[in-house]
Amino acid sequence: SSRRRHTRSLCDWSSDVCSSDLSDAPTSKINPDFADFCVQAADLDAQSKSTHGNDPQAMSDPTKMKEAWTTIIEASRLLMEAAPLDVKSDVSRMFESMKAMDKVYASYSYNLGEMKAVPEVAEKLNAIANDPDTAKASERFRAFMSKNCGL
């Protein structure tokens, strides 16, 4: 369960971006000023689903885990770069959190079996995932997405 939770944390920082509701958001609710950003967020959602979300092997295959993280990190970086000023610092904060998690995964060559054997790994990942500043950034991001992207 712990291993699964951390694997799924690829998108936890932006659960709104990675929710199935995003790609189905009615375009009439999208603020035209932020339409490109909303589309990019939907792209991140789709990429997260096509990498680890629908591929159980990503849970046990270090190569697939690395591919999943590489894809999500790049899509997240692009989202951060495209983020409107209203939410840019929040998206940046969440992206830094993801990069910190990726660094932990990379230090174990994305081998979840090896990571599971080291209790400190779960502690590190939990500390990153539960950072209060990141949680606040995520709340503001969620509010922005609700208001401007129809979520």
Salt bridges, closest charged atoms under 4 A:
ASP45 OD2 - LYS49 NZ 3.39
ASP55 OD2 - LYS64 NZ 3.70
GLU74 OE2 - ARG77 NH2 2.43
GLU81 OE2 - ARG77 NH1 2.38
ASP90 OD1 - ARG140 NH2 2.71
GLU96 OE2 - LYS99 NZ 3.23
ASP131 OD2 - ARG93 NH2 2.46
ASP133 OD2 - ARG93 NH2 3.89
